[in-house]
Amino acid sequence: MSMEGAAWHSLWSTAGAQKDNGGVTRQTVRRTIAFAKPYRARLVVFVVFSVISAFIAVATPLLAGQIVNAIVARTDLQLIIFLAGMIALVAVAEAGVGLLVRWISSQLGEDVILDLRKSVFDHVQRMPIAFFTRTRTGALVSRLNSDVIGAQQAFSGTLSGIVSNLVTLVLTLIVMLGTSWQVTVLALVLLPIFLIPARRFGSRIASMRKEAANLNADMSTQMTERFSAPGATLVKLFGRPADESKEFFVRAARVRDIGVKSTMMQFVFVTALTFVSALALALVYGLGGFYAVRGDLAAGDVVVLALLLTRLYAPLTALASARVDLMSALVSFARVFEILDLKPLIDQKPEAKEFPTGPLGVEFDNVRFGYPAADKVSLASLEDVATLDARGGEEVLHGISFTAKPGETIALVGSSGAGKSTIAQLLARLYDVDSGAVRIGGLDVRDSTFDSLRSALSMVTQDGHLFHETIRSNLLLAKPEASEADLWSALRRARLESLIESMPDGLDTVVGERGYRLSGGERQRLTIARLLLVQPAVVILDEATAALDSTNEAAVQAALGEALRGRTAIVIAHRLSTIREADAILVLEGGNIVERGTHSELLAAQGRYAELYETQFAQADQGTGGASGSAESMPAAAQ
Ligand SMILES: Nc1ncnc2c1ncn2[C@@H]1O[C@H](COP(=O)(O)OP(=O)(O)OP(=O)(O)O)[C@@H](O)[C@H]1O
């Protein structure tokens, strides 16, 4: 197998399923080169200084040879002092140029990393929600970290190494051959003894590093999933911590083994290099000495050859593994490109428009929709599977049509899986419809700008996700320009003012991941405050199914009253009070609207709604005499 073949083999054996979608192709190489284009000028400066550095490197042995010749001839003391001074000067120049080359190459590498990070981050942000529901967070984070760093290596490490080593090697060989081709050729005879295992070692080490990188990615996935508050709760309630530990330990232990093995291999490699170059040195001194005694070679030339030889093996070794290094870097590039190539399914059209101002109605016009299959939205390597599932895409909404006039409230009820949340997600354009249209204020959401959609529509979800940041920054997310007075006004209307005031840090209190330090009701009120800051014309509300204590319940109801007032609302309803007050109730079953009307109309119709009411709700209603009490609830997700 050729060296390139060996490198590929070792990479593929660990990269596994990468072959289909993350493989290094000619296209990857071309794109990587295109990626380097903005840095062309700096690359040229870098190559120029690398060449200068290589020239300086051969100057010292040559000057040392001259000194030895002068000493042997016992002639000119001044010349010896001059040459020694030159050697000192060359040393200064070598250090200076060396620093400069390092500086240029590290700047180049860091700039590449910055560019790549920014483009990957921006691109991932544009991905549709379907992508995030499928991707393993840890795998994605590791792609942003380790692969981007791997790609950087291509520039700062591998590329600079190849250029300067190649120049040094060629120059050193030219000077050596010019000094004595016989001694040089003989010294090089030993080379294969060293280079053959060097190639093997290089690719083996690269493949072990790759395996370690994959294991590290797995560990970070496991940690991000298990160490989040909900993940940790799940492990405590249902999981087996011992099994989790074992799984983690097996991977960590393998990383340790790889660490020890690759360090040892590197050490053996360096020892072998030192040994072979020591043998070659013996040859140079022996054969060079022989020629010198015979008068065919000056004593100084023997010194030149010996000194140059010590500078020959290091670049040779580096070049022996350069291809493997380059391949690893290209694999990293390929993995980064793989993410950049994912098309954001939901994008803003160039001619996108803004929604009209003022109250807005909502219209679903014969909407059909199926969730996209995995292979449309994700990458196998990010889901931890070999190939993506092409199945799916079955229709879950079969021609949904309804209208909510500006200011109206529409309640969605129906069995679990009937399609209520799907309707909410289509309205928020988290997915695009397959056919038909979703319109807000008469404008198709697909023709609107993202900014305008964000200010026209807000969603209050059941779990009210909050970032692990201060209450203030969680609120400002909705309206960055909001004043202090705006924030407090929203909090007052969301019935949170006194709670936040009583906290020692007030608005600067940090709420834990998913807002875990707040109660369910408080969390939901904070998301309502967020909504009140945006003042959207349209509200989507997923009512909490969980029963809250009466104080919390009353506060949430009051906050919701504020949130819905004067706005068009689509509510996935669980409370009878909401359902009663809705302008229309849509009863969904299996992706169809099977009934529509008001509470009394639907009860009179004695259909599916009446059935849901009887089985799920009548008892609760009896308790309150049918009044719209705040604690009564009707599970919209009736089984
Ligand atoms: N991300 C998804 N990918 C694929 N299918 C999905 C996805 N989310 C929901 N579905 C499917 O779409 C159908 C409608 O689900 P939806 O969540 O809209 O129901 P729902 O009425 O809101 O139910 P619930 O009251 O239980 O939340 C179900 O068959 C469900 O399995």
The ligand as an SDF file (V2000), in Angstrom:
LIG
                    3D

 31 33  0  0  0  0  0  0  0  0999 V2000
  -40.4410   16.2460   15.7900 N   0  0  0  0  0  0  0  0  0  0  0  0
  -41.2860   15.3190   15.3010 C   0  0  0  0  0  0  0  0  0  0  0  0
  -40.8690   14.4720   14.3350 N   0  0  0  0  0  0  0  0  0  0  0  0
  -41.6900   13.5450   13.8150 C   0  0  0  0  0  0  0  0  0  0  0  0
  -42.9670   13.3810   14.1930 N   0  0  0  0  0  0  0  0  0  0  0  0
  -43.4530   14.1860   15.1490 C   0  0  0  0  0  0  0  0  0  0  0  0
  -42.6350   15.1970   15.7550 C   0  0  0  0  0  0  0  0  0  0  0  0
  -43.3890   15.8420   16.6670 N   0  0  0  0  0  0  0  0  0  0  0  0
  -44.6130   15.2660   16.6390 C   0  0  0  0  0  0  0  0  0  0  0  0
  -44.6550   14.2830   15.7300 N   0  0  0  0  0  0  0  0  0  0  0  0
  -45.8320   13.4540   15.3760 C   0  0  0  0  0  0  0  0  0  0  0  0
  -46.8250   14.3110   14.8580 O   0  0  0  0  0  0  0  0  0  0  0  0
  -48.1140   13.9420   15.3270 C   0  0  0  0  0  0  0  0  0  0  0  0
  -48.7860   15.1460   15.9830 C   0  0  0  0  0  0  0  0  0  0  0  0
  -48.0720   15.4950   17.1460 O   0  0  0  0  0  0  0  0  0  0  0  0
  -48.3740   16.7830   18.0190 P   0  0  0  0  0  0  0  0  0  0  0  0
  -47.2210   16.9730   18.9350 O   0  0  0  0  0  0  0  0  0  0  0  0
  -48.7500   17.9050   17.1420 O   0  0  0  0  0  0  0  0  0  0  0  0
  -49.6380   16.3060   18.8390 O   0  0  0  0  0  0  0  0  0  0  0  0
  -50.3730   17.0220   20.0390 P   0  0  0  0  0  0  0  0  0  0  0  0
  -51.8110   17.0270   19.6830 O   0  0  0  0  0  0  0  0  0  0  0  0
  -49.7520   18.3270   20.3300 O   0  0  0  0  0  0  0  0  0  0  0  0
  -50.1180   16.0080   21.2030 O   0  0  0  0  0  0  0  0  0  0  0  0
  -49.8700   16.2870   22.7740 P   0  0  0  0  0  0  0  0  0  0  0  0
  -51.1350   16.8120   23.3210 O   0  0  0  0  0  0  0  0  0  0  0  0
  -49.5270   14.9530   23.3040 O   0  0  0  0  0  0  0  0  0  0  0  0
  -48.7320   17.2530   22.8470 O   0  0  0  0  0  0  0  0  0  0  0  0
  -47.8960   12.7850   16.2700 C   0  0  0  0  0  0  0  0  0  0  0  0
  -48.2000   11.6090   15.5630 O   0  0  0  0  0  0  0  0  0  0  0  0
  -46.4270   12.8210   16.6040 C   0  0  0  0  0  0  0  0  0  0  0  0
  -45.9130   11.5250   16.7740 O   0  0  0  0  0  0  0  0  0  0  0  0
  1  2  1  0
  2  3  1  0
  2  7  2  0
  3  4  2  0
  4  5  1  0
  5  6  2  0
  6  7  1  0
  6 10  1  0
  7  8  1  0
  8  9  2  0
  9 10  1  0
 10 11  1  0
 11 12  1  0
 11 30  1  0
 12 13  1  0
 13 14  1  0
 13 28  1  0
 14 15  1  0
 15 16  1  0
 16 17  2  0
 16 18  1  0
 16 19  1  0
 19 20  1  0
 20 21  2  0
 20 22  1  0
 20 23  1  0
 23 24  1  0
 24 25  2  0
 24 26  1  0
 24 27  1  0
 28 29  1  0
 28 30  1  0
 30 31  1  0
M  END
$$$$
